[in-house]
Amino acid sequence: MSRWPGKYVIGLTGNIATGKSVVRKMLEHLGAYGIDADALGHRAIAKSAPGYSMVVETFGKWVLDEEEQIDRVKLANIVFSDPGALSKLEAVIHPLVEHAVDLLIRRAGQTVVVIEAIKLIESQLAAGCDTVWVVNAPENLQISRLMHKRNLPEHSARQRIGAQPPQSEKLRVAKVVIHNDGSFENTWEQVQAAWTELPKPEEPLLPPPPQTRPGEITVRRGRPQDADEIARFITRVSRGRRRMTRQDVMAAFGEKAYMMIERNNKLSGVTGWQVENLVTRIDELYFEAGLSLDLTIPALMETVEKASTELQSEASLLFLPPVLAQHVSTWRSVGYRPQTIQGLGVRAWQEAAIESMPRGASLWFKRLREDRVLRPL
């Protein structure tokens, strides 16, 4: 039974590159609150976080980079080749992550929570979960994903996989197994089917949506069933520079969500965004020609930020192409300011910007909450 009253907690695990994050995102689309425990582990050893000094004391200053941050590549090369070193690192990180997870679950407004953790079973997290889901994929697919998505050479990919306990150990304790070796839609169907079996509380009856006035802007979260419409809109509005198919959009749903902007019940804008590691990233903005941005941007950002707040996001990063960055006063009116990556200050925010910033875009920033998880002790 979950140790968090009023919450149903899914422990989501699986070995490296099996696709855990994709399944977590799918559960978020269905209404769960997702926690990436592995990303919290990275936060735990950032320069401004409580695990930093403990890691430096354990492994030495040579694991630091020129900015005196812990170089995770150097650290990984040590721990993935030495089980004893890996155990020492986990002894530092796991208690900090468990504390952060506990805080996030207690603050979450959602009744279903999913904790993604590669070491779920080996840590204390599993004991607090109501169920354990395991994402499974064959080893050759894991190797391929590590080589293409993380740019690892084959020998390093095999080393990472070999350093982990056999996947069979996780499968033995699984209540649900998601086979992530086919299409996105195949995996989505498995997740949906398992979701319907969860003992969720009855949803309250919602009032009917209010009647919209002619010309009024409304914003709603897109769902996978909207994939065809989203694909057609992006292809048309980008004038073919970004040709999207239903399959492309469905694959994108494994990483992000879409907000759909409607005017007179017609799709007039699409925005791609995600909250990952407690940071909002808005990296796709498509608007119909003639749409009033002075009216659209406040409605859009209010909806994105409300959803981000529900996911406990600390900060919002907005990546604007030059044509949209010209609307300076409109973006400033909703609280966004131009920023440099270095000027963000917080390591997790900087890494999010580096990872997600499209070529040619400018970075705009807004802080969404003052308190941060894993801040210095």
C-alpha positions as CSV (number, residue, x, y, z in Angstrom):
1,M,0.0,0.0,0.0
2,S,1.2,3.5,-0.8
3,R,2.6,5.4,2.2
4,W,1.0,8.6,0.7
5,P,-2.6,8.8,1.8
6,G,-5.0,9.6,-1.0
7,K,-2.5,8.8,-3.7
8,Y,-2.2,5.7,-5.9
9,V,1.5,5.4,-6.7
10,I,2.8,3.5,-9.7
11,G,6.5,2.6,-9.5
12,L,7.8,2.6,-13.1
13,T,11.1,0.9,-13.8
14,G,13.1,-1.0,-16.5
15,N,16.7,-1.1,-17.5
16,I,18.4,1.6,-19.4
17,A,16.9,2.6,-22.8
18,T,13.8,0.4,-22.5
19,G,11.6,3.5,-22.9
20,K,10.5,4.3,-19.3
21,S,10.3,8.1,-20.0
22,V,7.9,7.5,-22.9
23,V,5.6,5.5,-20.8
24,R,5.7,8.1,-18.0
25,K,4.8,10.8,-20.5
26,M,1.9,8.6,-21.7
27,L,0.6,8.3,-18.1
28,E,0.9,12.1,-17.7
29,H,-1.3,12.5,-20.8
30,L,-3.9,10.3,-19.0
31,G,-3.8,12.5,-15.9
32,A,-1.0,11.1,-13.7
33,Y,1.6,13.2,-12.0
34,G,5.0,12.0,-13.2
35,I,8.3,12.1,-11.3
36,D,11.6,11.3,-13.0
37,A,13.7,10.1,-10.0
38,D,16.8,9.7,-12.2
39,A,16.7,13.3,-13.2
40,L,16.3,14.2,-9.5
41,G,19.4,12.2,-8.9
42,H,21.3,14.5,-11.4
43,R,19.9,17.5,-9.5
44,A,21.0,16.1,-6.2
45,I,24.7,16.4,-7.1
46,A,24.6,19.8,-8.8
47,K,26.9,22.4,-7.4
48,S,24.1,24.1,-5.5
49,A,22.6,20.8,-4.2
50,P,23.1,18.8,-1.0
51,G,24.8,15.8,-2.6
52,Y,27.6,17.8,-4.3
53,S,30.1,18.0,-1.5
54,M,29.5,14.3,-0.6
55,V,30.3,13.2,-4.1
56,V,33.4,15.3,-4.3
57,E,34.6,14.0,-0.9
58,T,34.0,10.4,-2.1
59,F,35.5,10.5,-5.6
60,G,37.8,13.5,-5.5
61,K,38.0,16.9,-7.1
62,W,39.2,15.4,-10.4
63,V,35.5,14.6,-11.3
64,L,34.8,18.4,-11.5
65,D,34.8,20.3,-14.8
66,E,36.2,23.8,-15.4
67,E,33.1,25.3,-13.8
68,E,33.6,23.1,-10.7
69,Q,30.4,21.2,-11.6
70,I,30.5,17.4,-11.3
71,D,31.3,16.0,-14.7
72,R,28.7,13.3,-15.1
73,V,30.5,11.7,-18.0
74,K,33.7,11.2,-15.8
75,L,31.6,10.0,-12.9
76,A,29.7,7.5,-15.2
77,N,32.9,6.1,-16.5
78,I,33.9,5.3,-12.9
79,V,30.7,3.9,-11.6
80,F,29.7,1.8,-14.6
81,S,33.1,0.0,-14.5
82,D,33.2,-0.5,-10.7
83,P,30.2,-1.9,-8.8
84,G,31.8,-0.7,-5.5
85,A,32.0,2.8,-6.8
86,L,28.4,2.6,-8.0
87,S,27.2,1.5,-4.6
88,K,29.0,4.5,-3.0
89,L,27.4,6.9,-5.4
90,E,23.9,5.4,-4.8
91,A,24.5,5.7,-1.0
92,V,24.8,9.4,-1.5
93,I,22.0,10.0,-4.1
94,H,19.2,7.6,-3.1
95,P,18.3,9.2,0.3
96,L,18.2,12.7,-1.3
97,V,16.0,11.5,-4.1
98,E,13.7,9.7,-1.8
99,H,13.3,12.9,0.2
100,A,12.6,14.9,-2.9
101,V,10.1,12.3,-4.2
102,D,8.2,12.4,-0.9
103,L,8.0,16.2,-1.0
104,L,6.7,16.2,-4.6
105,I,4.1,13.5,-4.0
106,R,2.8,15.3,-0.9
107,R,2.4,18.5,-2.9
108,A,0.8,16.9,-6.0
109,G,-2.8,17.6,-6.6
110,Q,-3.2,14.5,-8.8
111,T,-4.5,11.3,-7.2
112,V,-2.3,9.0,-9.4
113,V,1.4,9.5,-9.3
114,V,4.1,7.6,-11.3
115,I,7.7,7.4,-10.1
116,E,10.1,6.6,-12.9
117,A,13.3,5.1,-11.5
118,I,15.8,2.7,-13.0
119,K,16.8,1.6,-9.4
120,L,13.2,1.6,-8.1
121,I,13.4,-2.0,-6.8
122,E,16.9,-1.6,-5.3
123,S,16.0,1.6,-3.4
124,Q,13.3,2.3,-0.7
125,L,11.0,3.8,-3.3
126,A,9.3,0.5,-4.3
127,A,8.1,-0.2,-0.8
128,G,5.9,2.9,-0.9
129,C,4.3,2.1,-4.3
130,D,0.9,0.5,-4.8
131,T,2.1,-1.3,-8.0
132,V,5.2,-1.8,-10.1
133,W,5.2,-1.4,-13.8
134,V,8.2,-2.6,-15.9
135,V,9.0,-1.4,-19.4
136,N,10.7,-4.1,-21.4
137,A,12.6,-4.0,-24.7
138,P,15.2,-6.4,-26.2
139,E,18.9,-5.8,-25.7
140,N,19.6,-5.1,-29.3
141,L,17.0,-2.3,-29.2
142,Q,18.5,-0.9,-26.0
143,I,21.9,-0.7,-27.6
144,S,20.6,1.0,-30.7
145,R,18.7,3.6,-28.7
146,L,21.8,4.4,-26.6
147,M,24.0,4.7,-29.7
148,H,21.6,7.0,-31.6
149,K,19.9,9.0,-28.8
150,R,22.9,9.4,-26.4
151,N,25.7,9.1,-29.1
152,L,27.4,6.3,-27.2
153,P,29.8,4.0,-29.0
154,E,28.6,0.3,-29.0
155,H,31.1,-0.8,-26.4
156,S,30.0,1.9,-24.0
157,A,26.3,1.1,-24.6
158,R,27.0,-2.6,-23.8
159,Q,29.0,-1.5,-20.7
160,R,26.0,0.5,-19.4
161,I,23.6,-2.4,-20.0
162,G,26.0,-4.9,-18.4
163,A,26.5,-2.8,-15.3
164,Q,22.8,-3.1,-14.4
165,P,21.0,-6.1,-12.8
166,P,19.4,-8.4,-15.4
167,Q,16.0,-7.1,-16.7
168,S,14.6,-10.5,-15.6
169,E,14.9,-9.5,-12.0
170,K,12.6,-6.5,-12.6
171,L,10.1,-8.6,-14.6
172,R,9.7,-11.0,-11.8
173,V,8.2,-8.3,-9.5
174,A,6.2,-6.6,-12.2
175,K,2.4,-6.3,-11.8
176,V,2.2,-4.8,-15.3
177,V,4.7,-5.2,-18.2
178,I,4.7,-2.7,-21.1
179,H,6.5,-4.1,-24.2
180,N,8.1,-1.1,-25.8
181,D,9.5,-2.7,-28.9
182,G,7.0,-1.6,-31.5
183,S,5.3,1.6,-32.6
184,F,4.3,4.4,-30.3
185,E,0.6,3.6,-30.9
186,N,1.2,-0.1,-29.8
187,T,2.8,1.1,-26.6
188,W,0.1,3.7,-26.1
189,E,-2.6,1.0,-26.4
190,Q,-0.9,-1.1,-23.7
191,V,-0.6,1.9,-21.3
192,Q,-4.3,2.9,-21.9
193,A,-5.4,-0.6,-21.2
194,A,-3.4,-0.8,-18.0
195,W,-4.6,2.6,-16.9
196,T,-8.3,1.6,-17.1
197,E,-7.6,-1.2,-14.6
198,L,-6.3,1.2,-12.0
199,P,-8.4,1.7,-8.8
200,K,-8.8,5.4,-9.4
201,P,-11.4,7.5,-7.5
202,E,-14.6,8.5,-9.4
203,E,-14.1,11.7,-11.3
204,P,-16.4,14.5,-10.3
205,L,-19.0,15.5,-12.8
206,L,-17.7,18.6,-14.6
207,P,-20.0,21.4,-15.7
208,P,-20.5,21.7,-19.5
209,P,-17.9,24.0,-21.1
210,P,-19.0,27.6,-21.3
211,Q,-20.4,29.0,-24.5
212,T,-17.8,30.9,-26.4
213,R,-18.5,34.3,-28.0
214,P,-17.7,34.8,-31.7
215,G,-14.0,35.5,-32.2
216,E,-13.1,34.4,-28.6
217,I,-9.8,32.6,-28.1
218,T,-9.9,29.3,-26.2
219,V,-7.0,27.0,-25.4
220,R,-7.1,23.3,-24.5
221,R,-4.6,20.5,-24.1
222,G,-4.3,18.3,-27.2
223,R,-4.7,14.5,-26.9
224,P,-3.3,11.7,-29.0
225,Q,-6.7,11.5,-30.7
226,D,-6.0,15.0,-32.0
227,A,-2.8,13.9,-33.8
228,D,-4.2,14.0,-37.3
229,E,-5.5,17.6,-36.9
230,I,-2.3,18.8,-35.2
231,A,-0.2,17.3,-38.0
232,R,-2.3,18.9,-40.8
233,F,-2.2,22.3,-39.1
234,I,1.6,22.4,-38.5
235,T,2.2,21.3,-42.1
236,R,-0.1,23.9,-43.5
237,V,0.9,26.9,-41.3
238,S,4.6,26.2,-41.8
239,R,4.0,26.1,-45.5
240,G,5.5,22.6,-45.7
241,R,8.8,23.5,-44.0
242,R,7.7,21.2,-41.2
243,R,5.9,18.4,-42.8
244,M,4.2,16.4,-40.0
245,T,2.2,13.1,-40.2
246,R,0.0,11.5,-37.6
247,Q,2.8,9.1,-36.8
248,D,5.2,12.1,-36.2
249,V,2.8,13.7,-33.8
250,M,2.1,10.5,-32.0
251,A,5.9,9.9,-31.6
252,A,6.2,13.5,-30.3
253,F,3.6,12.7,-27.6
254,G,6.2,10.5,-26.1
255,E,8.2,13.6,-25.1
256,K,5.8,16.5,-25.0
257,A,2.2,17.8,-25.0
258,Y,0.5,20.2,-27.3
259,M,-1.8,23.1,-26.5
260,M,-4.5,23.7,-29.2
261,I,-5.6,27.3,-29.7
262,E,-9.2,27.6,-31.1
263,R,-11.1,30.5,-32.5
264,N,-14.7,30.1,-33.6
265,N,-14.3,26.3,-33.0
266,K,-11.5,26.2,-35.5
267,L,-7.9,25.3,-34.8
268,S,-5.9,28.5,-35.1
269,G,-2.7,27.7,-33.2
270,V,-0.6,24.9,-31.8
271,T,2.1,25.1,-29.1
272,G,4.4,22.2,-28.2
273,W,5.6,22.2,-24.6
274,Q,6.7,19.9,-21.8
275,V,7.6,19.9,-18.1
276,E,10.7,17.8,-17.6
277,N,12.8,17.8,-14.4
278,L,10.5,20.5,-13.0
279,V,11.3,22.9,-15.9
280,T,8.8,24.0,-18.5
281,R,10.1,24.1,-22.1
282,I,8.0,25.8,-24.8
283,D,9.7,25.1,-28.1
284,E,7.0,25.0,-30.8
285,L,4.7,27.9,-31.6
286,Y,2.5,27.9,-34.7
287,F,-0.2,30.6,-35.3
288,E,-2.7,31.1,-38.1
289,A,-2.0,34.2,-40.1
290,G,-4.2,37.1,-38.9
291,L,-4.6,35.7,-35.4
292,S,-4.3,38.5,-32.8
293,L,-1.2,37.7,-30.7
294,D,-2.1,40.4,-28.2
295,L,-5.2,38.3,-27.3
296,T,-3.8,34.9,-28.0
297,I,-0.5,35.0,-26.1
298,P,-2.0,35.9,-22.7
299,A,-4.7,33.1,-23.1
300,L,-2.1,30.6,-24.2
301,M,0.5,31.3,-21.5
302,E,-2.1,31.4,-18.8
303,T,-3.1,27.8,-19.8
304,V,0.5,26.5,-20.2
305,E,1.5,28.0,-16.8
306,K,-1.5,26.6,-15.0
307,A,-0.7,23.2,-16.3
308,S,2.9,23.7,-15.5
309,T,2.1,24.7,-11.9
310,E,0.0,21.5,-11.5
311,L,3.2,19.7,-12.5
312,Q,5.2,21.7,-9.9
313,S,7.4,23.4,-12.5
314,E,9.9,25.9,-11.0
315,A,10.6,27.9,-14.2
316,S,9.4,28.4,-17.7
317,L,11.8,28.5,-20.7
318,L,10.3,30.0,-23.9
319,F,12.2,29.6,-27.2
320,L,11.1,32.1,-29.7
321,P,11.9,32.3,-33.4
322,P,12.8,35.8,-34.6
323,V,9.4,36.6,-36.1
324,L,7.7,36.0,-32.7
325,A,10.5,37.6,-30.6
326,Q,9.6,40.9,-32.3
327,H,6.5,41.1,-30.1
328,V,8.5,42.2,-27.1
329,S,5.8,44.1,-25.2
330,T,3.3,41.3,-25.5
331,W,5.8,38.7,-24.1
332,R,6.8,41.1,-21.4
333,S,3.2,41.7,-20.5
334,V,2.9,38.0,-19.5
335,G,6.1,38.1,-17.4
336,Y,8.7,36.8,-19.8
337,R,12.1,38.5,-20.2
338,P,15.0,37.7,-22.6
339,Q,17.7,35.7,-20.9
340,T,21.0,34.0,-21.6
341,I,21.7,30.3,-20.7
342,Q,24.4,31.4,-18.4
343,G,22.2,34.0,-16.8
344,L,19.7,31.3,-15.7
345,G,22.0,30.5,-12.8
346,V,20.4,27.1,-11.8
347,R,22.2,24.2,-13.4
348,A,19.0,22.2,-14.1
349,W,17.5,25.2,-15.9
350,Q,20.7,25.7,-17.9
351,E,20.8,22.0,-19.0
352,A,17.1,22.2,-20.0
353,A,17.9,25.2,-22.2
354,I,20.9,23.6,-23.8
355,E,19.0,20.4,-24.5
356,S,15.8,22.0,-25.9
357,M,16.8,25.3,-27.5
358,P,16.0,25.2,-31.3
359,R,18.6,26.7,-33.7
360,G,18.0,30.4,-34.3
361,A,15.7,30.8,-31.4
362,S,16.1,33.3,-28.5
363,L,15.6,32.3,-24.9
364,W,12.9,34.0,-22.7
365,F,12.5,33.2,-19.1
366,K,9.9,33.4,-16.3
367,R,10.2,32.0,-12.8
368,L,7.0,30.1,-11.7
369,R,7.8,29.3,-8.0
370,E,10.4,30.5,-5.5
371,D,11.0,27.3,-3.6
372,R,13.2,24.7,-5.3
373,V,13.5,21.0,-4.8
374,L,17.0,19.8,-3.7
375,R,18.1,23.4,-2.9
376,P,21.3,23.7,-0.8
377,L,21.0,22.4,2.8
